[in-house]
Amino acid sequence: MTSLYQDIKYKLSRLHLLEKIIVVNTFLFVIFGIVSLLIPNGRFYIFDLLSLSNNLWDSLLYPWTFLTYGFLHQNIYHLFFNMLYLYILTRTFSNLFNPKMSLKIYVLGIFSGGLLFVLISNLIPVLRINNSLVGASAGVWACIIFLCTYMPNKMISIFRFNFKLKYLAYFMIIYNLFTVFSINSGGGIAHYGGCILGFCYANKLNKGRDIGKFLDSFLNYFTKPIKTVHKTNYNSRNIYNHQKQIDLILDKISKSGYDSLSQEEKDFLFRAGKK
């Protein structure tokens, strides 16, 4: 039993932070499902306590719901697609950015999505907005728009169609209009909240400023650095220069292929993916 526990603990410690978020969301979904089966109206009480209300006073009375709503999902399909997108994002973030950077964008995206949901619900009551908000999609959208804004000209391929990341952002923003005017209007508004956060985060980071830096001390308290021997304190300008060097290498790969890289560039990209 101890060996199994140690094995699970070791494997969890090796996961990227976004992968750990996937584990947490899935675990909570299972636990809440069991509670709902064992306790009459258990699901109602859980959602009432943790989902984000569109009523301004209720949301202020339960401020933790601006984050906890992002860890609730209506059904298995809602959970599956949000976690699938998050897993795909993990592949990109793990190669290009510090894991804590991705977590900050994700968490702030959830908060930003919830904030816009509450504001629009109370400022434009004519819209038939959901009574409450659940789901991690605002954080997922924040991460996607961050990538599209930070490296808009990076080429990607989906179903053999090659296009720049910025066109993915344009498509998502326009497509989401249909969600805003659907039965899931609250979710569509939250998506835009995540978009705003992702855009602002990338825009400021391109100028050498990490707007999520205030979360570093909090995250350091709950996470342990993988490497402690070569521990270095990077300021925002160092991060900016580091990411720009990565961008130049990625542009070279998109134009000439991976084999065109020098050994020094390959080593740099490998080390960046391990940080």
C-alpha positions in Angstrom: 0.0 0.0 0.0 2.8 2.4 0.9 4.6 1.5 -2.3 1.4 2.3 -4.4 1.0 5.6 -2.5 4.6 6.6 -3.2 4.3 5.6 -6.8 1.2 7.7 -7.3 2.8 10.6 -5.4 5.9 10.4 -7.6 3.9 10.4 -10.8 1.7 13.3 -9.7 4.9 15.3 -8.8 6.1 14.8 -12.4 3.0 16.3 -14.0 2.9 19.7 -15.5 0.8 22.2 -13.4 -1.9 22.3 -16.0 -2.0 18.4 -16.0 -2.4 18.6 -12.2 -5.4 20.9 -12.8 -6.9 18.3 -15.0 -6.4 15.7 -12.2 -8.0 18.0 -9.7 -11.0 18.8 -11.9 -11.6 15.1 -12.7 -11.2 14.1 -9.0 -13.7 16.7 -7.9 -16.2 15.7 -10.6 -16.1 12.1 -9.3 -16.3 13.1 -5.7 -19.3 15.5 -6.3 -21.0 12.7 -8.3 -20.7 10.3 -5.4 -22.0 12.9 -3.0 -24.9 13.6 -5.3 -25.8 9.8 -5.2 -25.4 9.4 -1.5 -27.0 12.6 -0.3 -30.5 13.8 -1.4 -30.1 17.1 -3.3 -26.3 16.8 -2.7 -25.6 18.2 -6.1 -27.8 21.2 -5.5 -26.1 22.1 -2.3 -22.6 21.8 -3.9 -23.5 23.9 -6.9 -25.3 26.4 -4.7 -22.1 26.8 -2.5 -19.5 26.8 -5.2 -21.0 28.1 -8.5 -20.9 31.8 -9.4 -24.3 33.5 -9.1 -25.2 36.2 -11.7 -26.7 38.2 -8.8 -24.2 40.9 -7.7 -24.9 40.7 -4.0 -24.8 36.9 -3.9 -21.4 36.9 -5.7 -20.0 39.4 -3.3 -21.4 37.5 -0.3 -19.6 34.4 -1.5 -16.4 35.8 -3.1 -14.6 32.4 -3.3 -17.1 31.4 -6.1 -15.2 33.7 -8.5 -12.7 30.9 -8.6 -14.5 27.7 -7.4 -17.0 27.8 -10.2 -14.1 26.9 -12.5 -13.8 23.5 -10.8 -17.4 22.5 -11.3 -18.8 20.9 -14.5 -22.4 20.1 -15.5 -21.7 16.7 -17.0 -19.0 14.4 -18.3 -19.0 16.0 -21.8 -18.5 19.5 -20.3 -15.6 18.2 -18.3 -14.1 16.1 -21.1 -13.8 18.8 -23.7 -12.5 21.4 -21.2 -9.9 19.0 -20.0 -9.0 17.9 -23.5 -8.3 21.5 -24.6 -6.3 22.0 -21.4 -4.2 18.9 -22.1 -3.4 20.1 -25.6 -2.4 23.5 -24.2 -0.1 21.7 -21.8 2.0 20.4 -24.7 2.7 24.0 -25.9 3.1 25.6 -22.5 5.5 22.9 -21.2 7.9 23.6 -24.2 7.8 27.4 -24.1 6.9 28.8 -20.7 7.5 28.3 -17.0 4.8 26.0 -15.6 3.7 28.7 -13.1 3.1 31.1 -16.0 0.5 28.8 -17.5 -1.2 28.3 -14.1 -1.3 32.1 -13.5 -3.0 32.7 -16.8 -5.4 29.9 -16.2 -6.5 31.0 -12.7 -6.6 34.7 -13.7 -8.7 33.8 -16.8 -11.2 32.0 -14.6 -11.4 35.1 -12.3 -11.7 37.5 -15.2 -14.4 35.4 -16.9 -16.4 35.3 -13.7 -16.0 39.0 -13.1 -17.3 39.9 -16.6 -20.2 37.4 -16.2 -21.4 39.1 -13.0 -20.9 42.7 -14.5 -22.7 42.0 -17.7 -25.5 40.2 -15.9 -26.2 43.3 -13.8 -25.4 46.0 -16.3 -27.4 44.5 -19.2 -30.3 42.6 -17.6 -32.1 42.4 -20.9 -29.8 39.4 -21.9 -31.1 36.1 -20.7 -28.0 35.1 -18.8 -27.6 31.9 -16.9 -28.5 32.1 -13.2 -25.2 30.7 -12.3 -21.8 29.9 -13.9 -19.8 26.7 -13.8 -16.9 25.3 -15.9 -13.2 25.9 -16.6 -13.6 27.2 -20.1 -12.8 30.9 -19.2 -9.3 29.7 -18.0 -8.9 27.6 -21.1 -9.8 30.4 -23.4 -7.4 32.8 -21.6 -4.6 30.4 -22.3 -5.5 30.0 -26.0 -5.8 33.7 -26.6 -2.6 34.3 -24.7 -0.7 32.0 -27.1 -2.4 33.6 -30.1 -1.5 37.1 -28.9 2.1 36.3 -27.8 3.1 34.6 -31.0 0.4 35.6 -33.5 2.4 34.6 -36.6 3.3 31.1 -35.5 2.0 28.5 -38.0 -0.1 25.7 -36.8 -1.9 22.8 -38.6 -5.4 21.6 -37.9 -6.9 18.9 -40.1 -4.1 19.6 -42.7 -5.0 23.3 -42.8 -2.1 25.5 -42.1 -2.6 29.0 -40.7 -1.3 31.5 -38.3 -2.3 31.5 -34.6 -3.9 34.9 -34.8 -6.5 33.6 -37.2 -7.5 31.0 -34.7 -8.1 33.8 -32.2 -10.2 35.8 -34.7 -12.3 32.7 -35.4 -12.9 31.9 -31.7 -13.9 35.5 -30.9 -16.4 35.6 -33.7 -17.7 32.1 -33.2 -18.3 32.9 -29.5 -20.9 35.5 -30.4 -23.3 32.6 -31.2 -22.7 31.3 -27.7 -23.5 34.7 -26.1 -26.9 34.7 -27.8 -27.7 31.1 -27.0 -29.0 29.3 -23.9 -25.4 29.3 -22.6 -25.1 33.1 -22.8 -23.3 33.3 -19.5 -20.7 30.8 -20.6 -20.1 32.9 -23.8 -19.6 36.1 -21.7 -17.2 34.2 -19.4 -15.2 33.2 -22.5 -14.8 36.8 -23.5 -13.6 37.6 -20.0 -10.9 34.9 -20.4 -10.0 36.3 -23.8 -9.5 39.8 -22.4 -7.2 38.4 -19.7 -5.2 36.3 -22.1 -4.8 39.3 -24.5 -3.7 41.7 -21.8 -1.3 39.2 -20.2 0.5 38.5 -23.5 0.5 42.1 -24.5 2.1 43.2 -21.2 4.6 40.2 -21.3 5.7 41.3 -24.7 6.6 44.6 -23.1 8.6 42.9 -20.3 5.9 43.0 -17.6 4.4 39.9 -16.0 0.9 41.1 -14.7 0.5 37.9 -12.8 3.7 38.3 -10.8 1.8 39.1 -7.6 0.7 35.4 -7.5 4.3 34.1 -7.5 4.7 34.2 -3.7 1.4 32.4 -3.3 2.3 29.7 -5.8 5.8 29.3 -4.4 4.2 28.4 -1.1 2.2 25.5 -2.6 4.6 24.3 -5.2 8.2 23.1 -4.9 10.7 24.0 -7.6 11.9 20.9 -9.6 15.4 22.2 -9.6 17.1 24.0 -6.7 20.8 23.7 -7.6 20.7 26.4 -10.3 18.0 28.6 -8.8 18.0 32.0 -10.5 15.7 35.0 -9.9 14.6 36.3 -13.3 13.1 39.7 -13.6 10.4 40.5 -16.2 13.0 41.7 -18.7 14.9 38.4 -18.5 11.7 36.5 -19.1 11.0 38.7 -22.1 14.4 38.1 -23.7 14.2 34.4 -23.0 10.9 34.1 -24.7 12.0 36.2 -27.6 14.9 33.8 -28.2 12.5 30.9 -28.2 10.3 32.7 -30.7 13.2 33.2 -33.1 14.0 29.5 -32.9 10.4 28.5 -33.5 10.2 30.8 -36.5 13.3 29.2 -37.9 11.7 25.8 -37.4 8.5 26.8 -39.2 10.4 28.2 -42.2 13.3 25.6 -42.6 12.5 22.7 -40.3 14.0 21.4 -37.1 17.1 20.1 -38.9 18.1 23.7 -39.8 18.8 24.5 -36.1 22.4 24.6 -34.9 23.3 22.3 -32.0 23.4 25.3 -29.7 19.8 26.2 -30.7 18.6 22.6 -30.2 20.2 22.5 -26.7 18.7 25.8 -25.8 15.2 24.7 -26.8 15.7 21.4 -24.9 16.7 23.3 -21.7 13.7 25.7 -22.1 11.3 22.8 -22.2 12.8 21.4 -19.0 12.4 24.5 -16.9 
